[in-house]
Amino acid sequence: MNEFVERKVELQWHEPKRSYDVVIVGGGGHGLATAYYLATRHGITNIAVLESRYIGAGNSGRNTTIIRSNYGIPEAVRFYQRSIELYQHLEAETDRWMMHQRKGLLWIAHTEAGVRAERARAEVNTAFGARTEFVTPSQIREICPQVDLTGGGIWPVLGASYHLDGATARHDRVVWALAEGAMRRGVHVHQRTPVTGLLIDGDRVIGVETERGPIAAGLVVSAVGGHVTALAAMAGVRLPIRTHPLQAFVTNHYALAFDQMVASSNLLFYVSQTARGEMLIGAEIDRQPGYSYQSGYHFLQSCSFRALTLLPFLRDLRILRQWTGVCDMSPDYSPVMGETGVPGFYLTTGWGTWGFKAIPAGGEQMAELIATGRTPQLIAPFSLNRFAQDRTMADRGSAGTH
Ligand SMILES: Cc1cc2nc3c(=O)[nH]c(=O)nc-3n(C[C@H](O)[C@H](O)[C@H](O)COP(=O)(O)OP(=O)(O)OC[C@H]3O[C@@H](n4cnc5c(N)ncnc54)[C@H](O)[C@@H]3O)c2cc1C
C-alpha cells in the first residue's frame, strides 16, 4: 500500500439543526478530536463541528507533522506523552492509515549552554516518561550520517538529545480519520459554515450565529486556531494570545533515506523526510504578529542557509513548495485549555507551532472536561486562569527551534 491508494470515504452530510448539545467552532485537529472523543468515549453525539472553510484548512493541514513529547517541564512531558500513546493506537482504533511512523528526533547542541540544555531535557524527559537520551557527536554520526559535525565550520556539533519516540503522521489523514470517526457516530460536521457571532443570554453563551442562521448550544467550544482572539472577544474574553504566521517548505525528493528528524536550536530550523522523499523544513514564527497566509522569499533564503550549514546535501535539492499558517501563540509557549470564566464557553488554544502532536490528547482531555464537568488532572495546569494567578507554564521545549 502506498500513499496514493485511497479508500472511498462514505460520509453523510446534514443541514445544520437549530440546536445541539455541543457546538465546536473550528474543524481542525483539536475541534474534530474533541468531537471524536466525546462520541467514542462518552457517547455524546448531539454535536456540531462548524468549520468556516473545509476540514483541515487551518494549521492542522499546514504543519510539518512532527509528533514528540520531549518537552521541558514535567506537566508538558506527561501531557504530550499521553498524545504519543494515543497516536500509536489511532490507526488501529479508527481503521484508517495515517502514515504514522516512529523516526526518532535528534535535537542538536552547538554550544556548551546548548549541551547543558539537551542534557537537562533528557533528564526531565526520562523522569516523566518520555524516552530521550543524550548522545555524543560520534553517536550522532551513526544515527544520521548526513549531519556535518563541523556545522559548516561555524556551528560545531557538540552533542544532542535523541528522542526515540519522535514520529510523524500525515496531517490531512489524521483530521479526516477523526472527522469520519465522529460522523459515523452521529456527529454533524458542517463545512463552509463560518461562525460570525455568539448568542449570549445574560452572562452565558447559549449558541452561535452563522452564515447559515443561528444555532443554539448547551456548550460552545472554541477550537479556531489562530483566529481565537476574535472569537473569544465575542464572549467578552480577552486572551493573552498573539497570532503569528509560521512558514515551511519542501524540496524535491532526496533519493537516500533520511530516517530520523533533526532540529537545531541555534540554527533555528528542523527537518524530516516525507513518505514521498521530499525534505520538509520548518523554522520559527515570523516575528511580526499577523493573520497573513503570504509566504516570503526572505524566510526561504535564511532558513535554507541555516539548514545547509548542518546538512550540506540539501544544496543539491530544489525547493518545490512553500506555505504558511497562522499560529495562536501563548506567552509561556504552553497550551490553554478549558473553562473561560464565561458560562457555556470553553476553549482549546495556545497550540502555536506545536499543536499537531497534541491533537489526540487535547481532544481526549477536552472531551472528558465537557462530559464530566471536571477538569482532568492532565490539563489542569494549562487553564486560562494561570495567567491571572501567576502560575505560567514557561516551556522552552515547546517549539522545535528555541
Ligand atoms: C507551518 C507550520 C508547521 C507546524 N509544524 C508543527 C509540527 O511539526 N508539529 C506540531 O505538533 N505542530 C505543528 N504546527 C502547529 C499545528 O499545526 C497547530 O498547533 C495545530 O494544527 C492546531 O490545530 P487546531 O485544531 O487548534 O487549529 P486549526 O487546525 O488551525 O483549525 C482551526 C479551524 O478553525 C476554523 N475557523 C477559524 N475561525 C472560524 C470561525 N469563525 N468559524 C468557523 N471556523 C473557523 C479554521 O478555518 C480552521 O480550519 C505547525 C503549524 C504550522 C503553521
The ligand as a Gaussian input file, in Angstrom:
#p B3LYP/6-31G(d) Opt

LIG

0 1
 C        3.964000      25.693000       9.079000
 C        3.518000      25.032000      10.350000
 C        4.243000      23.959000      10.857000
 C        3.844000      23.335000      12.025000
 N        4.522000      22.205000      12.434000
 C        4.081000      21.514000      13.511000
 C        4.708000      20.279000      13.862000
 O        5.623000      19.809000      13.181000
 N        4.246000      19.629000      14.957000
 C        3.236000      20.122000      15.732000
 O        2.902000      19.497000      16.728000
 N        2.588000      21.271000      15.384000
 C        2.978000      21.963000      14.293000
 N        2.333000      23.123000      13.920000
 C        1.224000      23.617000      14.758000
 C       -0.061000      22.847000      14.499000
 O       -0.304000      22.734000      13.132000
 C       -1.242000      23.559000      15.179000
 O       -0.916000      23.866000      16.520000
 C       -2.486000      22.685000      15.187000
 O       -2.762000      22.210000      13.905000
 C       -3.656000      23.485000      15.724000
 O       -4.849000      22.781000      15.494000
 P       -6.235000      23.488000      15.759000
 O       -7.283000      22.481000      15.513000
 O       -6.189000      24.168000      17.097000
 O       -6.283000      24.702000      14.713000
 P       -6.508000      24.688000      13.141000
 O       -6.045000      23.449000      12.510000
 O       -5.951000      25.984000      12.641000
 O       -8.084000      24.688000      12.999000
 C       -8.876000      25.811000      13.288000
 C      -10.009000      25.821000      12.293000
 O      -10.949000      26.816000      12.687000
 C      -11.503000      27.375000      11.516000
 N      -12.113000      28.661000      11.891000
 C      -11.477000      29.816000      12.235000
 N      -12.371000      30.776000      12.531000
 C      -13.593000      30.203000      12.376000
 C      -14.925000      30.681000      12.537000
 N      -15.171000      31.945000      12.931000
 N      -15.955000      29.826000      12.287000
 C      -15.731000      28.544000      11.912000
 N      -14.489000      28.055000      11.748000
 C      -13.435000      28.869000      11.977000
 C      -10.324000      27.485000      10.564000
 O      -10.738000      27.543000       9.216000
 C       -9.555000      26.195000      10.882000
 O       -9.858000      25.147000       9.997000
 C        2.701000      23.799000      12.747000
 C        1.976000      24.866000      12.249000
 C        2.358000      25.474000      11.055000
 C        1.558000      26.621000      10.525000

